[in-house]
Amino acid sequence: MNYYCYIAGLPDIQIDNQKSIPAQEEILDELKQILSKGDMALLDLLRLKYDNDNLLKFLANRDAELNPLGKLTSQDWAELIELIDNSDERNPVRDARLLKYVLEFYTTIRNEQSEEKIDFAEDFLAALYYKYGMQCKNKFVAEWFEFNLNINNILTALTCRKYGWDIKSAIVGDNIVAETIRNSVSARDFNLKTEIDYFDTLVSISETANLLDREHRIDALKWNWLEENTFFNAFSIERVLSFWLRCELMHRWDNLSMEEGAEIFRQMINDLKKDVKF
């Protein structure tokens, strides 16, 4: 389905200009009114990242404030977890309301020791979510999930190599890139340079000392991917989803102004120390 009127009226957002970027809640409210059922399901798939975060928050603190961009409320999570804890292996009510990967996640971590949960839960849930997203029949959405998984795994592998950490255990997922890294830990480029056209970019990003600059460069890489992969989809659902994701990237920095200022200040101090002779 095409969305001519909606896309024609979208603001021309740029990654280096955060002005006039609609709030995600505003975008969501509008899209709920215009998207077809099938296309709304694609947006909901992308929104599951908020439900994943909310689940982790809820498990850590049942009174935690959850992100409203997620579909499930605290009450929903409480009911679902109670259903899991008190039901047999198969429960039609529970299974109709809960995605299989979330059920697999919770039943697995429930049996882990509390110390292990902290290190294990977030990565395990992310791996299950990536796998679920990559099974989407929409090519753009499936490739977006795999692109993000590849970025995370390659940067993780480069970081592990830098500090002498175990690479194989840090890689998540089971796609070709993940398996290639696990099987090529001794290769300088993990045998990926000829397979991944953005490999050198990720190497450069991994060597960026300033963490905020590093995050901005990762977001710029994702931004470019979104633009390139929707260039020929002028009025399609893919262009709508690209707009949602690009606004999401922009809003990621909304609450980081204080941290960014502190980082700039620390960088200035470090530069001054280089120039001062004691």
C-alpha positions in Angstrom: 0.0 0.0 0.0 1.2 3.5 -0.8 0.8 6.6 1.4 1.1 9.5 -1.0 -0.5 12.2 1.2 1.3 11.3 4.4 4.8 11.0 2.9 4.3 14.1 0.7 3.6 16.1 4.0 6.6 14.8 6.0 9.2 17.3 7.0 12.6 17.0 5.4 14.6 15.9 8.4 18.4 15.9 8.4 20.7 14.1 10.8 22.6 17.2 11.7 19.5 19.3 12.5 17.2 18.2 15.3 14.7 21.1 14.8 11.1 20.3 13.9 11.5 16.5 14.5 8.1 15.1 15.5 7.8 13.2 18.8 7.6 9.5 18.3 4.3 9.5 20.2 2.9 12.0 17.7 4.1 9.9 14.7 2.6 6.8 16.3 -0.8 8.3 16.9 -1.0 9.5 13.3 0.2 6.2 11.8 -2.4 4.3 13.8 -5.0 6.2 11.8 -3.6 5.6 8.3 -1.7 2.4 8.2 -3.3 -0.8 6.9 -3.4 -3.7 9.3 -0.5 -5.5 7.7 1.6 -2.4 7.6 0.8 -1.5 11.2 2.1 -5.0 12.1 5.5 -4.0 10.6 5.6 -0.9 12.7 4.6 -2.9 15.8 7.5 -5.3 15.0 9.9 -2.3 15.2 8.2 -1.1 18.4 8.9 -4.4 20.1 12.3 -2.9 21.1 10.4 -0.8 23.6 8.5 -3.7 25.0 11.8 -5.6 25.4 13.3 -2.7 27.3 10.1 -2.4 29.4 10.2 -6.1 30.2 13.8 -5.8 31.5 12.8 -2.7 33.6 9.7 -4.5 34.9 11.7 -7.6 36.0 14.2 -5.4 37.8 11.5 -3.2 39.4 7.8 -3.8 39.1 7.2 -0.1 39.9 9.5 1.2 37.2 8.1 3.7 34.7 7.8 2.1 31.3 8.2 3.6 27.9 4.8 4.5 26.5 6.0 3.5 23.0 5.8 -0.1 24.0 2.4 -1.9 23.5 2.3 -3.6 26.9 1.7 -1.9 30.2 2.9 -2.9 33.7 -0.4 -4.6 34.3 0.0 -6.5 31.1 3.4 -7.7 32.1 2.3 -8.7 35.6 -0.6 -10.7 34.2 1.6 -12.4 31.5 4.3 -13.3 34.0 1.8 -14.7 36.4 0.4 -16.8 33.6 3.8 -18.1 32.7 4.7 -18.9 36.3 1.4 -20.6 37.1 0.5 -22.4 33.9 1.5 -25.6 32.2 3.8 -25.9 29.2 0.9 -24.9 26.9 -1.6 -22.2 27.8 -3.8 -20.8 24.9 -4.6 -17.5 26.7 -0.9 -16.8 27.4 0.3 -18.0 24.0 -2.2 -15.7 22.2 -0.9 -12.7 24.1 2.8 -13.4 24.2 5.3 -13.8 21.4 7.3 -17.0 21.5 10.7 -15.4 21.8 9.5 -13.5 24.9 8.3 -16.7 26.4 11.5 -18.4 25.6 13.5 -15.5 27.1 11.6 -15.4 30.4 11.4 -19.1 31.0 15.2 -19.3 30.4 16.3 -16.4 32.6 13.8 -17.4 35.4 16.1 -20.4 36.1 19.3 -18.4 36.1 21.0 -17.1 39.3 20.4 -13.4 39.9 24.1 -12.5 39.4 24.1 -14.2 36.0 20.8 -12.5 34.9 22.4 -9.1 34.9 25.1 -10.1 32.4 23.0 -12.5 30.4 19.4 -11.2 30.1 19.8 -8.1 27.9 22.1 -9.8 25.3 19.9 -13.0 25.2 16.7 -11.0 24.7 18.4 -8.9 21.9 19.6 -12.1 20.1 16.1 -13.6 20.2 14.6 -10.3 19.0 17.0 -10.0 16.1 16.3 -13.6 15.1 12.5 -12.9 15.2 12.8 -9.7 13.2 15.0 -11.3 10.5 12.2 -13.7 9.8 9.9 -10.9 8.7 8.6 -11.4 5.2 9.1 -7.7 4.4 12.6 -7.5 2.9 13.3 -4.0 4.2 12.4 -4.8 7.8 14.3 -8.2 7.8 17.4 -6.6 6.3 17.2 -3.7 8.9 17.3 -6.2 11.7 20.2 -8.1 10.2 22.1 -4.9 9.5 21.8 -3.9 13.2 22.8 -7.3 14.3 25.9 -7.2 12.1 26.9 -3.8 13.3 26.7 -4.8 17.0 28.5 -8.1 16.4 31.4 -6.6 14.4 31.9 -3.8 16.9 31.7 -6.3 19.7 34.3 -8.5 18.0 36.7 -5.6 17.4 36.3 -4.4 21.1 36.9 -8.0 22.4 40.1 -8.3 20.3 41.4 -4.9 21.5 41.1 -5.9 25.2 41.8 -9.6 24.8 38.3 -10.8 25.7 36.7 -13.9 24.5 35.2 -13.2 21.1 33.1 -16.3 20.5 31.0 -16.0 23.7 30.3 -12.3 23.1 28.8 -12.7 19.6 25.0 -13.1 19.5 22.7 -14.6 16.9 23.3 -17.3 14.3 23.4 -15.5 10.9 26.2 -15.8 8.4 28.2 -12.8 9.8 27.9 -14.1 13.4 29.1 -17.6 12.4 31.9 -16.2 10.3 33.2 -14.2 13.2 33.1 -17.2 15.5 34.9 -19.3 13.0 37.5 -16.6 12.1 38.6 -15.0 15.3 42.2 -15.2 14.3 41.7 -13.5 10.9 42.5 -9.8 11.0 39.2 -8.9 9.3 37.3 -11.9 10.6 37.0 -12.8 6.9 34.4 -10.2 6.5 36.1 -7.4 4.6 35.0 -8.7 1.2 31.6 -9.6 2.4 30.6 -6.5 4.4 31.0 -3.3 2.4 30.9 -1.2 5.6 33.5 -3.2 7.5 36.2 -0.6 7.2 33.8 2.1 8.4 33.1 0.0 11.5 36.8 -0.5 12.1 37.2 3.3 12.0 34.3 3.8 14.3 35.7 1.2 16.8 38.9 3.3 17.0 37.1 6.5 17.8 38.1 7.5 21.3 35.2 9.9 22.1 32.3 7.7 22.9 29.7 10.3 21.9 31.4 10.8 18.5 31.4 7.0 18.2 27.7 6.8 18.8 27.0 9.6 16.4 29.0 7.8 13.7 27.1 4.6 14.2 23.8 6.5 13.9 25.1 8.2 10.7 25.9 4.8 9.2 22.3 3.6 10.1 20.8 6.8 8.7 22.6 6.3 5.4 21.5 2.7 5.2 17.9 3.8 5.7 18.1 6.4 2.9 19.9 4.1 0.5 17.4 1.3 1.0 14.3 3.4 0.5 15.6 5.6 -2.3 13.3 3.8 -4.9 10.3 3.4 -2.5 9.0 7.0 -2.7 5.5 6.4 -1.2 5.7 2.9 0.2 5.4 1.6 3.8 9.2 1.2 3.6 9.6 5.0 3.3 7.1 5.4 6.3 9.1 3.0 8.4 12.4 4.7 7.4 10.9 8.0 8.6 10.0 6.4 11.9 13.4 4.9 12.4 15.3 8.1 11.4 13.2 10.2 13.9 14.0 7.5 16.5 17.7 7.9 15.8 17.4 11.7 16.3 15.4 11.4 19.5 18.0 9.1 21.0 20.0 12.3 21.7 17.1 14.3 23.2 18.2 13.6 26.8 21.9 13.6 26.3 22.6 17.3 26.2 24.0 17.4 29.7 26.1 14.3 29.1 27.3 15.7 25.9 28.3 18.9 27.5 30.2 17.0 30.2 32.0 15.0 27.6 33.0 18.1 25.7 34.2 19.6 29.0 36.3 16.5 29.8 37.8 16.6 26.3 38.7 20.2 26.7 40.5 19.4 30.0 42.4 16.6 28.4 43.5 18.8 25.5 44.6 21.5 28.0 46.6 18.9 30.0 48.5 18.0 26.8 49.5 21.6 26.3 50.5 22.3 29.9 54.0 21.5 31.1 54.4 20.7 34.8 
